[in-house]
Amino acid sequence: MAESDEDRLRALEARIAAAKSKADPERDHMEEHYSQAQLAWRMVIELVAGLGIGFGIGYGLDWALGTTPWLMVVFVILGFIAGVRTMIRSAQEIQKAAEDRARTETHDGD
């Protein structure tokens, strides 16, 4: 009788391990949602950082040279362009990572 209890216990442990290893679809969806939100915030921060740095440099030069507001306007525009370029680079990195992940998943399924 003790033998069958041990077998049943092992079978139960195996079932528990199998249940734990299964991916919870709702949890995966939530993790993907947070991942997408983090990527969106990253891009927003990159754009705002470009604008802020451009504003800071332009304002500082205007203050030092007395050319208010011309250099500030020029550097804010340059900061915006730099922020957009950084966002595009980030989007390309994310797209490449997604394509690599999809390619890996299709090769694993073969």
C-alpha angles and dihedrals in degrees: 000000000000089000093058092047090055091048091049090048092051091048090050092049090049091051091048091050091048091050092049093049093055112099115244105230094207091052092048090051091051092048090050090049092052090046091054091047091051091051091050092051090048090056093046091050091049091053094046091046091053091050093046094049091047091049092048095050093044094047092047093051092045090051092047096044100032095235098128121200105358101081091042091056092047094049094045088055091047090048090051091051091048091049092051092048090051090049091051091050090050091049090051090051091050092047092049091050091050091049091049091049091049091047090050092049092051091049091049090053093054 
